[in-house]
């Protein structure tokens, strides 16, 4: 996988490595994977995803699927339902 790394010293402050797999990895702290984007453009985050502007979100979000169609996702009582690849749905708190 190709990678972009933010290091912690002057010699590793910013490094880029490439290959021909078509996938891309973003790394922080000198090599800890933070985000992986595979060849299907699926993104995998290593930690928590957060935002400071949740108050500005509408009560329903429009989500674009890989097939190009759209679906509406409702935010109810501060919870956003998220379905993972295995088909399990969890409620993510938005506050």
LINSULCOR-V535041 format. One line per field, one symbol per residue. phi: phi as a letter, one per 20 degrees, with the letter a starting at -180 (. if undefined). psi: psi as a letter, one per 20 degrees, with the letter a starting at -180 (. if undefined). burial: # if it has 24 or more other C-alpha atoms within 12 Angstrom, else .. A space follows every 10 residues. Layout:
phi: ???
psi: ???
burial: ???
//
This chain:
phi: .fbccdedcf edgbccccbd fneccdccln qefdbcdefe mfddeecfdc bedffefffc dedeeffnec bedeeclmdd fcdeffnedc defcc
psi: qqqppoajrh ijhoqpqqak hiqpppqrkj jpphppoaij kppoqhbppr qikhhiqriq qppprhiirq qppqppkjpo ppprhijppq pppo.
burial: ..####.... .......... ...####... ..#####... .......... .......... .......... .........# .......... ...#.
//
